């Protein structure tokens, strides 16, 4: 047989169908033949003694043509296959991408077993091999096979591993992406390390992790369009969670002074390079903290996450760019930075008419009655793209932040910041609004917007207000997207940082 490592163009649908038919025939042979080692195409187990990465660590020192005298039993997916006469070669890959060569020779396995190998083993199969660990004449770490068996028969052929999968293929068939591409496997591992680091940082600061409902009778905690569903058991309309905020604050009222949750949120909105309808978010609340202490916490969380995956505060993005997350991060005022960039003084008292005129001069379309919406849109136009370092943008308009405490010294703004990293908003922090009377007034204003057709406006939540009336201490809060955190650390788009993103 010739070298069957994929070097040709991708298979057509017809060719894939033909290969599937051939492989199904091999499966039937394996299932029907009682003499097949292990009994069939899908044995319940194989006699493993080692793993491919473990063997590479133990025997990586072997020199060319050197033997170890140690027999191992291991398994992996066949990603390269070369059958030539009396000696066959296969490259077996483990889940982490580590590979080892299997050498199947007539002298070691016998004529019948070698013939069955050539007839039954295909690219993509999971195969168990047992034999001595050796280094080939070319210095490749190998197993000189004495026994082998199919661990799982692949019915469909693998894509050409020499050709990079298209982005669409990677997203739609992530399992193939994980087989074919080291970066895909690294993304999964990095995400796990980042989440573990976040939990470790919180644990070191005395935080308690909790879980809050995903199905809610009233959506709240953010300005976003919710997904709506129906509960047959309760015969009522329910909403998929857009944020856990209002439940986490209930926990603070109940005495859990430092609380966090890493959760799944759902927002029935657009999808682009930084937004996904389903996404992971971190939210935390600290009694007797404020937006300044929460900024310090956020910086520590992100810097520790960078250390967890790179060992440094300087991360290297997928395109090779280095980005420094170290040191103390900049803090700028939204109104002051906007005024400087726009060349005119803009304050919380600037009339909407003036802001509208400025937006029209700049060619920005803003269809909203609130002063705050104009300020935020104008700030993004004038200032956002100029930020290069991680930057906390401080003190937002009160109209766009109904759950935030009014600024302690500046009228018309609230104690809120947004953190910008890599040109996008990564996290937001508040000095939380804990006055139930003011909170009710804010909810009423939101209800008016909802009645006027604003689908993102919050609803008046009586149960949450009742909880506040029992007394919530001064509190600082944080919200940060986990997917966006991975984007900031790796330079990848959101569809790469989510293992199985939603696609049409």
C-alpha positions in Angstrom: 0.0 0.0 0.0 1.1 3.6 -0.5 1.4 6.3 2.0 -2.2 7.4 2.9 -1.3 10.5 4.9 -3.6 13.1 3.4 -1.7 15.1 0.8 -4.4 15.4 -1.8 -7.2 18.0 -2.2 -10.2 17.6 0.2 -12.6 14.7 -0.6 -15.8 15.4 -2.4 -19.1 14.4 -0.9 -19.3 11.4 -3.3 -15.8 10.3 -2.3 -16.7 10.6 1.4 -19.8 8.5 0.7 -17.6 5.8 -0.9 -15.1 5.8 1.9 -18.0 5.6 4.5 -19.4 2.6 2.7 -16.0 0.8 2.7 -15.4 1.6 6.4 -18.9 0.4 7.3 -17.9 -2.9 5.6 -14.8 -3.1 7.7 -16.9 -2.4 10.8 -19.2 -5.3 9.9 -16.2 -7.6 9.6 -14.9 -6.5 12.9 -18.3 -7.0 14.6 -18.9 -10.4 13.0 -15.4 -11.9 13.4 -15.1 -13.5 16.8 -11.3 -13.8 16.3 -11.0 -10.0 16.2 -8.8 -8.9 19.1 -11.0 -7.3 21.7 -14.1 -8.5 20.1 -15.5 -6.0 17.6 -15.1 -2.5 16.4 -16.0 -0.8 19.7 -14.6 -2.8 22.7 -15.8 -1.6 26.1 -12.1 -1.2 27.2 -8.5 -1.9 26.1 -5.6 -2.9 28.4 -3.9 0.5 28.8 -0.8 0.8 30.9 0.4 4.2 29.7 -0.5 7.3 27.8 1.2 8.8 24.8 2.2 12.0 26.6 3.4 9.9 29.6 5.6 7.7 27.4 7.0 10.7 25.6 8.1 12.1 29.0 9.5 8.8 30.2 11.4 7.8 27.1 12.0 11.1 25.2 15.7 10.6 25.9 16.1 7.6 23.7 18.7 8.0 20.9 18.2 6.8 17.3 18.0 2.9 17.1 18.0 2.6 20.9 15.6 0.3 22.8 14.2 0.7 26.3 13.4 -2.9 27.3 10.0 -1.6 28.6 6.7 -2.8 27.2 3.7 -0.4 27.3 0.1 -0.5 26.2 -1.4 2.7 24.9 -4.0 4.0 22.5 -4.4 6.9 20.1 -6.1 8.1 17.0 -4.4 7.2 13.7 -3.4 10.5 12.0 -0.8 9.1 9.6 -0.6 5.6 8.1 2.0 4.0 5.8 1.7 0.4 4.9 4.8 -1.0 3.1 5.4 -4.7 2.7 6.5 -6.3 5.9 6.6 -3.2 8.1 3.8 -0.7 8.6 4.0 2.7 10.3 1.2 4.7 12.0 1.3 7.9 13.9 -1.0 7.8 17.0 -2.3 11.0 18.5 -3.7 11.5 22.0 -6.3 14.1 23.0 -3.7 16.7 23.9 -2.1 16.4 20.4 0.9 14.3 21.5 2.0 11.7 19.0 4.0 8.5 18.9 4.8 6.1 16.1 3.5 2.6 16.0 5.6 0.1 14.0 3.8 -3.1 13.0 6.1 -5.7 11.6 5.7 -9.2 10.2 8.4 -10.4 12.6 6.6 -9.2 15.7 2.9 -9.7 15.0 2.8 -12.5 12.4 1.4 -12.7 8.9 -2.3 -12.9 9.8 -2.2 -9.9 12.2 -0.2 -7.8 9.8 -2.7 -8.6 7.0 -5.6 -7.6 9.3 -3.8 -4.3 10.2 -3.5 -3.5 6.5 -7.1 -4.4 5.7 -8.9 -2.9 8.7 -7.1 0.1 10.0 -7.9 3.5 8.5 -6.9 7.1 9.2 -9.1 8.4 12.1 -9.4 5.0 13.9 -8.6 4.8 17.5 -6.1 1.9 17.9 -4.6 0.2 20.9 -1.0 -1.1 20.6 1.2 -3.0 23.0 5.0 -3.4 22.6 8.4 -2.2 23.5 9.3 1.5 23.5 12.1 2.1 21.0 13.6 4.9 18.9 13.5 4.2 15.2 16.5 4.5 12.9 15.5 8.1 12.2 15.2 8.8 15.9 11.4 8.8 16.2 10.0 7.6 19.5 8.0 4.5 18.7 6.2 1.4 20.0 7.4 -1.9 18.3 4.0 -3.5 18.3 3.5 -7.1 19.4 -0.3 -6.8 19.9 -2.9 -4.4 18.5 -6.6 -4.0 18.3 -9.2 -1.4 17.1 -10.4 0.7 20.0 -13.0 2.6 18.0 -13.6 2.3 14.3 -14.0 5.7 12.5 -16.8 5.6 9.8 -16.1 9.0 8.3 -12.6 10.0 7.0 -10.7 12.8 8.6 -10.2 16.0 6.7 -6.9 16.7 5.1 -4.7 17.4 8.2 -2.2 19.3 5.9 -4.8 21.8 4.9 -6.0 24.4 7.5 -9.8 24.1 8.1 -11.8 27.1 7.2 -13.1 29.3 10.1 -16.6 28.1 9.3 -15.6 24.5 9.4 -13.7 25.0 12.6 -16.8 26.5 14.3 -19.3 24.1 12.9 -17.2 20.9 13.5 -15.2 21.8 16.5 -14.4 18.2 17.2 -12.5 18.1 13.9 -10.8 21.4 14.8 -9.6 19.8 18.0 -8.2 16.8 16.2 -6.5 18.9 13.5 -5.3 22.1 15.1 -3.0 22.6 18.1 -4.4 26.1 18.7 -7.9 24.8 19.1 -6.7 22.4 21.9 -4.7 25.2 23.5 -7.8 27.4 23.5 -9.7 24.9 25.5 -6.8 24.4 28.0 -6.3 28.1 28.4 -9.9 28.7 29.1 -9.9 26.1 31.8 -6.8 27.6 33.4 -8.3 31.1 33.3 -11.5 30.0 35.0 -9.5 28.1 37.6 -7.3 31.2 38.2 -10.4 33.4 38.7 -11.8 31.0 41.3 -8.4 30.9 43.0 -8.2 34.7 43.2 -11.7 35.0 44.6 -11.0 32.2 47.1 -7.9 34.1 48.3 -10.1 37.1 49.0 -12.8 35.3 51.0 -15.4 35.1 48.3 -18.2 32.5 48.1 -19.3 31.0 44.8 -23.0 30.5 44.3 -25.5 29.6 41.6 -28.5 31.6 40.6 -31.5 30.8 38.4 -31.2 30.7 34.6 -35.0 30.6 34.2 -36.5 33.7 35.7 -40.0 35.1 35.9 -38.7 38.6 35.2 -35.6 39.6 33.3 -33.3 42.1 34.9 -29.8 43.1 35.9 -28.9 44.5 32.5 -30.3 46.4 29.6 -30.8 43.7 27.0 -33.4 41.9 24.9 -34.2 38.6 26.6 -35.1 35.2 25.2 -38.6 34.2 26.2 -39.9 30.7 26.8 -42.9 29.0 28.4 -43.1 26.7 31.4 -45.7 24.0 31.0 -45.3 23.0 34.7 -46.1 26.5 35.9 -48.1 27.6 32.9 -46.2 30.9 32.8 -43.9 32.9 30.6 -40.2 32.7 31.6 -37.1 34.5 30.6 -33.6 33.1 30.1 -31.2 35.0 32.3 -29.6 38.1 30.9 -27.6 38.7 34.1 -27.4 37.3 37.6 -27.2 40.6 39.3 -30.5 40.9 41.1 -30.2 37.4 42.6 -26.6 37.9 43.7 -27.6 41.2 45.4 -30.3 39.2 47.3 -27.4 37.0 48.5 -25.6 40.1 49.8 -28.8 41.2 51.6 -28.8 37.8 53.2 -25.3 38.2 54.6 -23.0 36.6 52.0 -20.7 39.6 52.0 -18.4 38.5 49.2 -20.1 36.5 46.5 -19.5 35.6 42.9 -20.8 33.5 40.1 -19.4 32.2 36.8 -22.6 31.8 34.8 -24.2 31.4 31.4 -26.2 34.4 30.1 -28.5 34.7 27.1 -29.3 37.9 25.2 -31.5 37.9 22.2 -29.4 40.4 20.2 -26.9 40.5 17.4 -23.8 38.4 17.0 -20.5 39.6 15.8 -16.8 39.3 16.6 -17.3 40.4 20.2 -20.9 39.3 20.9 -22.6 36.0 21.2 -26.3 35.3 22.1 -25.1 32.8 24.7 -22.0 33.7 26.7 -20.2 33.1 29.9 -20.0 35.9 32.5 -18.4 36.5 35.8 -20.3 38.7 38.4 -19.2 39.5 41.9 -20.3 41.7 44.8 -18.3 42.9 47.8 -19.9 44.4 50.8 -18.3 47.6 52.0 -16.5 47.9 48.7 -17.0 50.5 45.9 -16.1 50.9 42.3 -12.5 51.8 43.2 -11.9 48.6 45.2 -13.7 46.6 42.5 -11.3 48.1 39.9 -8.3 46.9 42.0 -10.0 43.5 42.2 -10.6 43.3 38.5 -7.0 44.2 37.7 -5.8 41.4 40.0 -8.2 38.9 38.4 -7.0 39.6 34.9 -3.3 39.9 35.7 -3.5 36.6 37.6 -5.3 35.0 34.7 -2.5 36.1 32.3 0.1 34.6 34.6 -1.9 31.3 34.7 -1.6 30.8 30.9 1.6 32.6 30.0 3.6 33.0 33.1 3.8 36.7 32.5 1.7 39.9 32.5 2.7 40.4 28.9 0.6 38.2 26.6 1.2 37.3 23.0 -1.9 37.4 20.7 -2.6 35.0 17.9 -1.2 37.5 15.4 2.1 37.8 17.3 1.4 41.1 18.9 2.6 41.5 22.5 0.2 43.3 24.9 1.3 44.4 28.3 -1.3 43.9 31.1 1.2 44.7 33.9 1.5 47.6 36.2 -1.3 50.0 37.3 -3.9 50.6 34.7 -5.0 54.1 33.5 -8.3 55.6 34.8 -10.0 58.4 32.8 -13.2 60.3 33.1 -15.8 59.7 30.4 -16.9 63.3 30.3 -13.5 64.8 30.5 -12.0 62.5 27.9 -14.9 63.2 25.5 -14.7 67.0 26.0 -11.0 66.9 25.2 -11.4 64.7 22.1 -14.4 66.6 20.8 -12.9 70.0 21.4 -15.8 71.4 23.4 -17.0 71.2 27.0 -19.5 68.4 27.6 -21.0 67.9 31.0 -24.0 66.0 32.6 -26.0 69.2 32.1 -25.3 69.6 28.3 -28.7 69.7 26.6 -29.6 66.7 24.3 -30.1 69.2 21.5 -26.4 70.2 21.6 -25.4 66.5 21.7 -27.7 65.7 18.8 -26.2 68.5 16.8 -22.7 67.2 17.5 -23.7 63.7 16.5 -25.1 64.9 13.2 -22.0 66.9 12.4 -20.0 63.7 13.0 -22.4 61.6 11.0 -23.5 59.5 13.9 -27.0 58.2 13.9 -28.5 58.1 17.5 -32.2 57.4 17.9 -32.8 57.8 21.6 -34.2 60.4 23.9 -31.7 60.1 26.7 -28.7 62.5 27.2 -26.7 59.5 28.5 -27.1 57.5 25.3 -25.7 60.4 23.3 -22.7 60.8 25.6 -21.8 57.1 25.4 -22.2 56.9 21.6 -20.2 60.1 21.2 -17.5 58.9 23.6 -17.1 55.7 21.6 -16.8 57.7 18.4 -14.3 60.2 19.7 -12.3 58.3 22.3 -12.5 54.5 22.3 -10.2 53.8 19.4 -7.5 55.9 20.9 -7.1 53.6 24.0 -4.1 51.4 23.7 -3.4 50.4 27.3 -5.9 48.7 29.6 -8.1 51.6 30.8 -10.9 52.2 33.3 -13.4 54.7 31.8 -14.9 56.3 34.9 -18.2 58.0 35.8 -21.1 57.3 33.4 -24.4 59.2 32.8 -27.1 58.4 35.3 -29.7 57.7 32.7 -28.0 54.6 31.3 -27.1 53.0 34.6 -30.3 52.4 36.6 -28.7 50.0 39.1 -25.7 52.2 40.0 -25.2 54.6 42.9 -25.1 58.3 42.2 -21.6 59.8 42.2 -20.6 61.1 45.7 -19.5 64.5 44.4 -20.5 64.9 40.7 -24.2 65.6 39.8 -25.7 63.7 36.9 -23.2 60.8 36.9 -22.9 57.5 38.6 -20.0 55.6 40.1 -19.5 53.2 37.3 -16.5 52.3 35.1 -16.1 50.3 32.0 -12.7 48.5 31.4 -11.4 48.7 27.8 -8.8 46.2 26.7 -7.7 45.5 23.1 -10.3 48.0 21.9 -13.4 46.5 23.4 -15.3 46.7 26.7 -14.1 43.8 28.9 -15.7 44.5 32.3 -17.8 46.9 34.2 -17.7 47.9 37.8 -20.2 49.8 40.1 -20.7 51.4 43.4 -24.0 49.6 43.8 -27.3 51.4 44.3 -28.6 50.1 47.7 -31.3 52.7 48.4 -34.7 51.0 47.7 -36.5 54.2 47.3 -34.2 55.5 44.6 -34.0 52.1 43.0 -37.8 52.1 42.7 -37.7 55.5 41.0 -35.1 54.2 38.6 -37.2 51.1 37.8 -40.2 53.3 37.2 -38.2 55.4 34.7 -37.1 52.1 33.0 -40.7 51.0 32.9 -41.7 54.1 31.1 -39.0 53.5 28.5 -40.3 49.9 28.1 -43.8 51.2 27.6 -42.5 53.5 24.9 -41.1 50.6 23.0 -37.5 50.2 24.4 -37.1 46.4 24.3 -33.9 46.5 26.4 -35.4 48.5 29.3 -35.7 46.8 32.7 -38.9 45.9 34.3 -40.0 46.9 37.8 -39.0 44.0 40.1 -41.0 44.1 43.3 -39.3 41.0 44.8 -35.9 42.5 44.4 -37.1 45.9 45.8 -38.5 44.0 48.8 -35.1 42.4 49.4 -33.4 45.9 49.3 -35.9 47.2 51.8 -34.5 44.7 54.4 -31.2 46.6 54.1 -28.2 46.0 51.8 -24.8 47.3 52.9 -22.6 49.6 50.8 -21.4 47.3 48.0 -19.1 47.3 45.0 -20.0 45.0 42.0 -18.2 43.6 39.0 -19.4 42.1 35.7 -16.9 40.6 33.2 -17.4 38.4 30.1 -15.3 35.2 30.3 -15.3 34.9 26.5 -14.0 38.4 26.2 -11.4 37.9 28.8 -10.0 35.0 26.7 -10.1 37.4 23.7 -8.1 40.0 25.6 -5.5 37.4 26.6 -5.2 35.5 23.3 -6.1 38.1 20.6 -8.7 35.6 19.2 -12.3 36.3 18.1 -15.2 35.3 20.3 -16.1 32.3 18.1 -12.6 30.9 18.8 -12.8 31.4 22.6 -16.2 29.6 22.9 -15.8 25.9 22.4 -19.2 25.3 20.7 -20.6 28.7 19.6 -24.1 29.1 18.3 -24.1 29.3 14.4 -26.9 29.2 11.9 
